[in-house]
Amino acid sequence: MLSTVLLVLHLMIAAGLVGVVLLQRSEGGALGIGGGGGGGGFLTGRGTANLLTRVTAGLAGAFFVTSLLLTVLAQSQNAQGPVIGRDAAPPAQSVPVTPVAPATPAPPASGDNAPASTAPRGGILDKLQPSAPTSK
């Protein structure tokens, strides 16, 4: 429950931070694009610039704090200890392996490229060849 509330608050802070950053006046460092040089913009003046700077700093701080709280909360819910020093995977259980009978070889192809011997070699390509058709 707490993690859900904190996550929703975190997302609202992130959306607010994006909005406040987009409201700020451009300083003309974007290769000549943007609204940095003209007058008559939305929220102009020094007082508004100071207000937007303070709101941006406050939202950035809140974003940082909620990020840390979400990390601590996720770590406490995990409860497996620190990531460093933990094995990458649990040890595998040993299962007895039963041998598989080799597949019957495909009939030799007619022509110049026919193999010299028809004995199966046991390679992966031999196992992938289709088996002989069964008659009914």
PyMOL CGO cylinders between C-alpha atoms (Angstrom):
from pymol import cmd
from pymol.cgo import CYLINDER

trace = [
    CYLINDER, 0.00, 0.00, 0.00, 2.76, 2.42, 0.96, 0.3, 1, 1, 1, 1, 1, 1,
    CYLINDER, 2.76, 2.42, 0.96, 4.78, 1.59, -2.13, 0.3, 1, 1, 1, 1, 1, 1,
    CYLINDER, 4.78, 1.59, -2.13, 1.77, 2.26, -4.38, 0.3, 1, 1, 1, 1, 1, 1,
    CYLINDER, 1.77, 2.26, -4.38, 1.12, 5.67, -2.80, 0.3, 1, 1, 1, 1, 1, 1,
    CYLINDER, 1.12, 5.67, -2.80, 4.80, 6.55, -3.00, 0.3, 1, 1, 1, 1, 1, 1,
    CYLINDER, 4.80, 6.55, -3.00, 5.00, 5.46, -6.63, 0.3, 1, 1, 1, 1, 1, 1,
    CYLINDER, 5.00, 5.46, -6.63, 1.95, 7.56, -7.59, 0.3, 1, 1, 1, 1, 1, 1,
    CYLINDER, 1.95, 7.56, -7.59, 3.45, 10.56, -5.77, 0.3, 1, 1, 1, 1, 1, 1,
    CYLINDER, 3.45, 10.56, -5.77, 6.76, 9.95, -7.56, 0.3, 1, 1, 1, 1, 1, 1,
    CYLINDER, 6.76, 9.95, -7.56, 5.05, 9.90, -10.97, 0.3, 1, 1, 1, 1, 1, 1,
    CYLINDER, 5.05, 9.90, -10.97, 3.15, 13.10, -10.19, 0.3, 1, 1, 1, 1, 1, 1,
    CYLINDER, 3.15, 13.10, -10.19, 6.37, 14.82, -9.15, 0.3, 1, 1, 1, 1, 1, 1,
    CYLINDER, 6.37, 14.82, -9.15, 8.07, 13.64, -12.36, 0.3, 1, 1, 1, 1, 1, 1,
    CYLINDER, 8.07, 13.64, -12.36, 5.22, 14.99, -14.50, 0.3, 1, 1, 1, 1, 1, 1,
    CYLINDER, 5.22, 14.99, -14.50, 5.29, 18.29, -12.62, 0.3, 1, 1, 1, 1, 1, 1,
    CYLINDER, 5.29, 18.29, -12.62, 9.04, 18.54, -13.04, 0.3, 1, 1, 1, 1, 1, 1,
    CYLINDER, 9.04, 18.54, -13.04, 8.74, 18.03, -16.79, 0.3, 1, 1, 1, 1, 1, 1,
    CYLINDER, 8.74, 18.03, -16.79, 6.03, 20.68, -16.99, 0.3, 1, 1, 1, 1, 1, 1,
    CYLINDER, 6.03, 20.68, -16.99, 7.99, 23.25, -14.98, 0.3, 1, 1, 1, 1, 1, 1,
    CYLINDER, 7.99, 23.25, -14.98, 11.13, 22.68, -17.03, 0.3, 1, 1, 1, 1, 1, 1,
    CYLINDER, 11.13, 22.68, -17.03, 9.15, 23.15, -20.24, 0.3, 1, 1, 1, 1, 1, 1,
    CYLINDER, 9.15, 23.15, -20.24, 7.66, 26.41, -18.91, 0.3, 1, 1, 1, 1, 1, 1,
    CYLINDER, 7.66, 26.41, -18.91, 11.07, 27.95, -18.32, 0.3, 1, 1, 1, 1, 1, 1,
    CYLINDER, 11.07, 27.95, -18.32, 12.44, 30.44, -20.79, 0.3, 1, 1, 1, 1, 1, 1,
    CYLINDER, 12.44, 30.44, -20.79, 15.06, 29.20, -23.21, 0.3, 1, 1, 1, 1, 1, 1,
    CYLINDER, 15.06, 29.20, -23.21, 18.48, 30.79, -22.94, 0.3, 1, 1, 1, 1, 1, 1,
    CYLINDER, 18.48, 30.79, -22.94, 19.22, 30.55, -26.65, 0.3, 1, 1, 1, 1, 1, 1,
    CYLINDER, 19.22, 30.55, -26.65, 21.65, 27.65, -26.45, 0.3, 1, 1, 1, 1, 1, 1,
    CYLINDER, 21.65, 27.65, -26.45, 19.61, 25.37, -28.69, 0.3, 1, 1, 1, 1, 1, 1,
    CYLINDER, 19.61, 25.37, -28.69, 21.14, 26.26, -32.08, 0.3, 1, 1, 1, 1, 1, 1,
    CYLINDER, 21.14, 26.26, -32.08, 18.87, 29.26, -32.56, 0.3, 1, 1, 1, 1, 1, 1,
    CYLINDER, 18.87, 29.26, -32.56, 15.58, 27.43, -32.06, 0.3, 1, 1, 1, 1, 1, 1,
    CYLINDER, 15.58, 27.43, -32.06, 13.19, 28.06, -29.25, 0.3, 1, 1, 1, 1, 1, 1,
    CYLINDER, 13.19, 28.06, -29.25, 11.67, 31.21, -27.82, 0.3, 1, 1, 1, 1, 1, 1,
    CYLINDER, 11.67, 31.21, -27.82, 14.69, 32.69, -26.12, 0.3, 1, 1, 1, 1, 1, 1,
    CYLINDER, 14.69, 32.69, -26.12, 15.11, 35.97, -27.96, 0.3, 1, 1, 1, 1, 1, 1,
    CYLINDER, 15.11, 35.97, -27.96, 11.66, 37.47, -28.20, 0.3, 1, 1, 1, 1, 1, 1,
    CYLINDER, 11.66, 37.47, -28.20, 9.51, 39.41, -25.79, 0.3, 1, 1, 1, 1, 1, 1,
    CYLINDER, 9.51, 39.41, -25.79, 5.89, 38.89, -24.87, 0.3, 1, 1, 1, 1, 1, 1,
    CYLINDER, 5.89, 38.89, -24.87, 6.13, 35.27, -23.81, 0.3, 1, 1, 1, 1, 1, 1,
    CYLINDER, 6.13, 35.27, -23.81, 4.10, 33.41, -21.24, 0.3, 1, 1, 1, 1, 1, 1,
    CYLINDER, 4.10, 33.41, -21.24, 5.38, 33.97, -17.68, 0.3, 1, 1, 1, 1, 1, 1,
    CYLINDER, 5.38, 33.97, -17.68, 8.05, 36.58, -18.42, 0.3, 1, 1, 1, 1, 1, 1,
    CYLINDER, 8.05, 36.58, -18.42, 10.07, 38.66, -16.04, 0.3, 1, 1, 1, 1, 1, 1,
    CYLINDER, 10.07, 38.66, -16.04, 12.62, 38.16, -13.29, 0.3, 1, 1, 1, 1, 1, 1,
    CYLINDER, 12.62, 38.16, -13.29, 10.15, 37.31, -10.56, 0.3, 1, 1, 1, 1, 1, 1,
    CYLINDER, 10.15, 37.31, -10.56, 8.64, 34.49, -12.55, 0.3, 1, 1, 1, 1, 1, 1,
    CYLINDER, 8.64, 34.49, -12.55, 12.10, 33.18, -13.48, 0.3, 1, 1, 1, 1, 1, 1,
    CYLINDER, 12.10, 33.18, -13.48, 13.05, 33.05, -9.80, 0.3, 1, 1, 1, 1, 1, 1,
    CYLINDER, 13.05, 33.05, -9.80, 9.76, 31.32, -8.94, 0.3, 1, 1, 1, 1, 1, 1,
    CYLINDER, 9.76, 31.32, -8.94, 10.21, 28.70, -11.68, 0.3, 1, 1, 1, 1, 1, 1,
    CYLINDER, 10.21, 28.70, -11.68, 13.81, 28.11, -10.60, 0.3, 1, 1, 1, 1, 1, 1,
    CYLINDER, 13.81, 28.11, -10.60, 12.73, 27.54, -7.01, 0.3, 1, 1, 1, 1, 1, 1,
    CYLINDER, 12.73, 27.54, -7.01, 9.84, 25.28, -8.01, 0.3, 1, 1, 1, 1, 1, 1,
    CYLINDER, 9.84, 25.28, -8.01, 12.20, 23.29, -10.26, 0.3, 1, 1, 1, 1, 1, 1,
    CYLINDER, 12.20, 23.29, -10.26, 14.70, 22.90, -7.44, 0.3, 1, 1, 1, 1, 1, 1,
    CYLINDER, 14.70, 22.90, -7.44, 11.96, 21.82, -5.02, 0.3, 1, 1, 1, 1, 1, 1,
    CYLINDER, 11.96, 21.82, -5.02, 10.51, 19.28, -7.43, 0.3, 1, 1, 1, 1, 1, 1,
    CYLINDER, 10.51, 19.28, -7.43, 13.97, 17.94, -8.24, 0.3, 1, 1, 1, 1, 1, 1,
    CYLINDER, 13.97, 17.94, -8.24, 14.67, 17.48, -4.55, 0.3, 1, 1, 1, 1, 1, 1,
    CYLINDER, 14.67, 17.48, -4.55, 11.32, 15.76, -4.02, 0.3, 1, 1, 1, 1, 1, 1,
    CYLINDER, 11.32, 15.76, -4.02, 12.02, 13.51, -7.01, 0.3, 1, 1, 1, 1, 1, 1,
    CYLINDER, 12.02, 13.51, -7.01, 15.39, 12.58, -5.53, 0.3, 1, 1, 1, 1, 1, 1,
    CYLINDER, 15.39, 12.58, -5.53, 13.89, 11.83, -2.11, 0.3, 1, 1, 1, 1, 1, 1,
    CYLINDER, 13.89, 11.83, -2.11, 11.03, 9.71, -3.50, 0.3, 1, 1, 1, 1, 1, 1,
    CYLINDER, 11.03, 9.71, -3.50, 13.51, 7.82, -5.67, 0.3, 1, 1, 1, 1, 1, 1,
    CYLINDER, 13.51, 7.82, -5.67, 15.59, 6.97, -2.61, 0.3, 1, 1, 1, 1, 1, 1,
    CYLINDER, 15.59, 6.97, -2.61, 12.51, 5.99, -0.58, 0.3, 1, 1, 1, 1, 1, 1,
    CYLINDER, 12.51, 5.99, -0.58, 11.26, 3.71, -3.37, 0.3, 1, 1, 1, 1, 1, 1,
    CYLINDER, 11.26, 3.71, -3.37, 14.69, 2.08, -3.55, 0.3, 1, 1, 1, 1, 1, 1,
    CYLINDER, 14.69, 2.08, -3.55, 14.84, 1.49, 0.21, 0.3, 1, 1, 1, 1, 1, 1,
    CYLINDER, 14.84, 1.49, 0.21, 11.27, 0.17, 0.22, 0.3, 1, 1, 1, 1, 1, 1,
    CYLINDER, 11.27, 0.17, 0.22, 11.97, -2.22, -2.65, 0.3, 1, 1, 1, 1, 1, 1,
    CYLINDER, 11.97, -2.22, -2.65, 15.14, -3.44, -0.96, 0.3, 1, 1, 1, 1, 1, 1,
    CYLINDER, 15.14, -3.44, -0.96, 13.32, -4.09, 2.33, 0.3, 1, 1, 1, 1, 1, 1,
    CYLINDER, 13.32, -4.09, 2.33, 10.59, -6.03, 0.52, 0.3, 1, 1, 1, 1, 1, 1,
    CYLINDER, 10.59, -6.03, 0.52, 13.20, -8.11, -1.29, 0.3, 1, 1, 1, 1, 1, 1,
    CYLINDER, 13.20, -8.11, -1.29, 14.96, -9.12, 1.96, 0.3, 1, 1, 1, 1, 1, 1,
    CYLINDER, 14.96, -9.12, 1.96, 17.55, -11.32, 0.26, 0.3, 1, 1, 1, 1, 1, 1,
    CYLINDER, 17.55, -11.32, 0.26, 20.48, -9.27, 1.40, 0.3, 1, 1, 1, 1, 1, 1,
    CYLINDER, 20.48, -9.27, 1.40, 22.86, -7.17, -0.67, 0.3, 1, 1, 1, 1, 1, 1,
    CYLINDER, 22.86, -7.17, -0.67, 23.23, -7.79, -4.36, 0.3, 1, 1, 1, 1, 1, 1,
    CYLINDER, 23.23, -7.79, -4.36, 27.02, -7.75, -4.20, 0.3, 1, 1, 1, 1, 1, 1,
    CYLINDER, 27.02, -7.75, -4.20, 28.25, -11.14, -3.04, 0.3, 1, 1, 1, 1, 1, 1,
    CYLINDER, 28.25, -11.14, -3.04, 25.05, -12.97, -3.89, 0.3, 1, 1, 1, 1, 1, 1,
    CYLINDER, 25.05, -12.97, -3.89, 25.38, -15.92, -6.27, 0.3, 1, 1, 1, 1, 1, 1,
    CYLINDER, 25.38, -15.92, -6.27, 24.10, -15.23, -9.76, 0.3, 1, 1, 1, 1, 1, 1,
    CYLINDER, 24.10, -15.23, -9.76, 21.99, -18.40, -9.86, 0.3, 1, 1, 1, 1, 1, 1,
    CYLINDER, 21.99, -18.40, -9.86, 21.12, -21.08, -7.33, 0.3, 1, 1, 1, 1, 1, 1,
    CYLINDER, 21.12, -21.08, -7.33, 23.08, -24.31, -7.68, 0.3, 1, 1, 1, 1, 1, 1,
    CYLINDER, 23.08, -24.31, -7.68, 21.59, -26.61, -10.27, 0.3, 1, 1, 1, 1, 1, 1,
    CYLINDER, 21.59, -26.61, -10.27, 20.11, -29.90, -9.14, 0.3, 1, 1, 1, 1, 1, 1,
    CYLINDER, 20.11, -29.90, -9.14, 21.69, -32.98, -10.62, 0.3, 1, 1, 1, 1, 1, 1,
    CYLINDER, 21.69, -32.98, -10.62, 19.27, -34.98, -12.74, 0.3, 1, 1, 1, 1, 1, 1,
    CYLINDER, 19.27, -34.98, -12.74, 20.27, -38.32, -14.21, 0.3, 1, 1, 1, 1, 1, 1,
    CYLINDER, 20.27, -38.32, -14.21, 20.58, -38.21, -17.96, 0.3, 1, 1, 1, 1, 1, 1,
    CYLINDER, 20.58, -38.21, -17.96, 19.18, -41.09, -19.97, 0.3, 1, 1, 1, 1, 1, 1,
    CYLINDER, 19.18, -41.09, -19.97, 20.89, -41.80, -23.26, 0.3, 1, 1, 1, 1, 1, 1,
    CYLINDER, 20.89, -41.80, -23.26, 18.87, -41.29, -26.42, 0.3, 1, 1, 1, 1, 1, 1,
    CYLINDER, 18.87, -41.29, -26.42, 19.08, -43.82, -29.23, 0.3, 1, 1, 1, 1, 1, 1,
    CYLINDER, 19.08, -43.82, -29.23, 20.54, -42.33, -32.41, 0.3, 1, 1, 1, 1, 1, 1,
    CYLINDER, 20.54, -42.33, -32.41, 18.11, -41.53, -35.18, 0.3, 1, 1, 1, 1, 1, 1,
    CYLINDER, 18.11, -41.53, -35.18, 18.04, -43.74, -38.23, 0.3, 1, 1, 1, 1, 1, 1,
    CYLINDER, 18.04, -43.74, -38.23, 20.03, -42.25, -41.07, 0.3, 1, 1, 1, 1, 1, 1,
    CYLINDER, 20.03, -42.25, -41.07, 18.27, -40.84, -44.08, 0.3, 1, 1, 1, 1, 1, 1,
    CYLINDER, 18.27, -40.84, -44.08, 18.50, -42.89, -47.26, 0.3, 1, 1, 1, 1, 1, 1,
    CYLINDER, 18.50, -42.89, -47.26, 21.45, -41.90, -49.41, 0.3, 1, 1, 1, 1, 1, 1,
    CYLINDER, 21.45, -41.90, -49.41, 20.71, -39.35, -52.07, 0.3, 1, 1, 1, 1, 1, 1,
    CYLINDER, 20.71, -39.35, -52.07, 21.12, -40.35, -55.66, 0.3, 1, 1, 1, 1, 1, 1,
    CYLINDER, 21.12, -40.35, -55.66, 23.70, -38.53, -57.70, 0.3, 1, 1, 1, 1, 1, 1,
    CYLINDER, 23.70, -38.53, -57.70, 27.28, -37.43, -57.37, 0.3, 1, 1, 1, 1, 1, 1,
    CYLINDER, 27.28, -37.43, -57.37, 26.96, -36.03, -53.83, 0.3, 1, 1, 1, 1, 1, 1,
    CYLINDER, 26.96, -36.03, -53.83, 25.94, -39.31, -52.17, 0.3, 1, 1, 1, 1, 1, 1,
    CYLINDER, 25.94, -39.31, -52.17, 27.91, -40.08, -48.99, 0.3, 1, 1, 1, 1, 1, 1,
    CYLINDER, 27.91, -40.08, -48.99, 30.36, -42.94, -49.13, 0.3, 1, 1, 1, 1, 1, 1,
    CYLINDER, 30.36, -42.94, -49.13, 29.11, -44.62, -45.93, 0.3, 1, 1, 1, 1, 1, 1,
    CYLINDER, 29.11, -44.62, -45.93, 25.55, -44.76, -44.62, 0.3, 1, 1, 1, 1, 1, 1,
    CYLINDER, 25.55, -44.76, -44.62, 26.49, -45.30, -40.96, 0.3, 1, 1, 1, 1, 1, 1,
    CYLINDER, 26.49, -45.30, -40.96, 25.20, -42.57, -38.66, 0.3, 1, 1, 1, 1, 1, 1,
    CYLINDER, 25.20, -42.57, -38.66, 27.84, -40.23, -37.37, 0.3, 1, 1, 1, 1, 1, 1,
    CYLINDER, 27.84, -40.23, -37.37, 25.80, -38.98, -34.42, 0.3, 1, 1, 1, 1, 1, 1,
    CYLINDER, 25.80, -38.98, -34.42, 26.20, -35.25, -35.16, 0.3, 1, 1, 1, 1, 1, 1,
    CYLINDER, 26.20, -35.25, -35.16, 23.49, -32.67, -34.60, 0.3, 1, 1, 1, 1, 1, 1,
    CYLINDER, 23.49, -32.67, -34.60, 22.76, -32.40, -38.32, 0.3, 1, 1, 1, 1, 1, 1,
    CYLINDER, 22.76, -32.40, -38.32, 22.17, -36.14, -38.51, 0.3, 1, 1, 1, 1, 1, 1,
    CYLINDER, 22.17, -36.14, -38.51, 19.65, -35.90, -35.67, 0.3, 1, 1, 1, 1, 1, 1,
    CYLINDER, 19.65, -35.90, -35.67, 17.76, -33.09, -37.38, 0.3, 1, 1, 1, 1, 1, 1,
    CYLINDER, 17.76, -33.09, -37.38, 17.17, -34.99, -40.62, 0.3, 1, 1, 1, 1, 1, 1,
    CYLINDER, 17.17, -34.99, -40.62, 13.62, -36.33, -41.07, 0.3, 1, 1, 1, 1, 1, 1,
    CYLINDER, 13.62, -36.33, -41.07, 13.06, -39.95, -40.21, 0.3, 1, 1, 1, 1, 1, 1,
    CYLINDER, 13.06, -39.95, -40.21, 12.05, -42.49, -42.84, 0.3, 1, 1, 1, 1, 1, 1,
    CYLINDER, 12.05, -42.49, -42.84, 8.32, -42.50, -43.66, 0.3, 1, 1, 1, 1, 1, 1,
    CYLINDER, 8.32, -42.50, -43.66, 6.33, -45.29, -42.09, 0.3, 1, 1, 1, 1, 1, 1,
    CYLINDER, 6.33, -45.29, -42.09, 4.10, -47.44, -44.27, 0.3, 1, 1, 1, 1, 1, 1,
    CYLINDER, 4.10, -47.44, -44.27, 0.55, -48.25, -43.17, 0.3, 1, 1, 1, 1, 1, 1,
]
cmd.load_cgo(trace, "trace")
